[in-house]
Amino acid sequence: MTSKLQVTVPRALADRYGIAPGDEIQWEAGGDVIRVVPPRKAPRRDLRSRVRLFDQATARQQERERTAPPEKAASGRGWTREDLYGRGAPR
């Protein structure tokens, strides 16, 4: 444990569980112990399968847009989109 409360994971454990520099790990309290949970990594996919998945997602989105009911004009709500831009800004 460093003075900045950083912990070094031994290389053997990092290699075994696929932990790399920059990964975010989870810390879980478990009674008198602390569990370190390694990141869950998505399986590596080749370019062809990634493009196929992207095309499928695009087709689903286009279908949703095609079958979605037309949006109603927002009226009578007492505010406009422009009113929101000033919210939270210093005065």
N, C-alpha and C positions, 0 to 999 in steps of 0.2 A: 504494500500500500504506500503510495507516494504522499507527499505533503498536500497534493491537490486532490487527494482521495481517488486516485486512478489505480487500477489494478492491472497487473500484467498476467496474461494467460500463458502458461507454459506452451512452448511450440508443439510438443507432442499432443497436447489436448486440442490446441487450435487446429492442427492438421487432422486429427481424428474426427472432429466435429465440424470441419469446414468453416472455421472462423477466420476471417481475413481482416487486415487493417481497414478501419472505416465501417465495419459491420456494427449494427446496433444489436446488443444482446439484452435480454430481459433478465431482471433480477426479481426473484420471488421469495417472499418470506415463507418459511416452513417450520414454525415452532422455534427451536433453538438453532436452526441452520438457515443458510441462504442458498437458494438454488440459482444457478446461472443457466439460462436457457438459450442455446445458440439460435441464430436466425434461421428461419425457415426459407429455404431457397427454392425457387421455381426450377423445374428441370430445364436443362439447356435444350433448346430446340434449334434445328437447322433452319436456314433461311427459307427453304421451301415451305416448311410447316408453319413458320411465323407468318409468311405472306398469306397462306391459306387461312389461318386463323383471323388475320386482319380482314381478308375479303369476306369471311363469314360474318364478322362483327359489323362490317360496313353494310352488308346486305340486310342484316337484322335492323340496323338503324334506319335504313332507307324505307323498309317496310313499315316501321313504326311511324315515320314521318308521313308516309303515304296514307295510312289508315287512321291517323290521329284526327280527332274532330278539330274544326277550325277554332282558333283562339278567339275568345270574345274580347272586345275592346274593354280595357279596364276603365271603369268610370264610377263616380260616386264613392270612391274610397277615401276622399278627403286629402289626398297627397299625390304628388307626381313623382316620377322617377328623379327629376331634377332636384326635388326637395331632399332626397336622400344623399346627394353628393356633398352637402354641407354638414351633414351630421357628424359629430365627433371632431370636426375641424376646430382648431383654436380660433377664438374670436378676436 
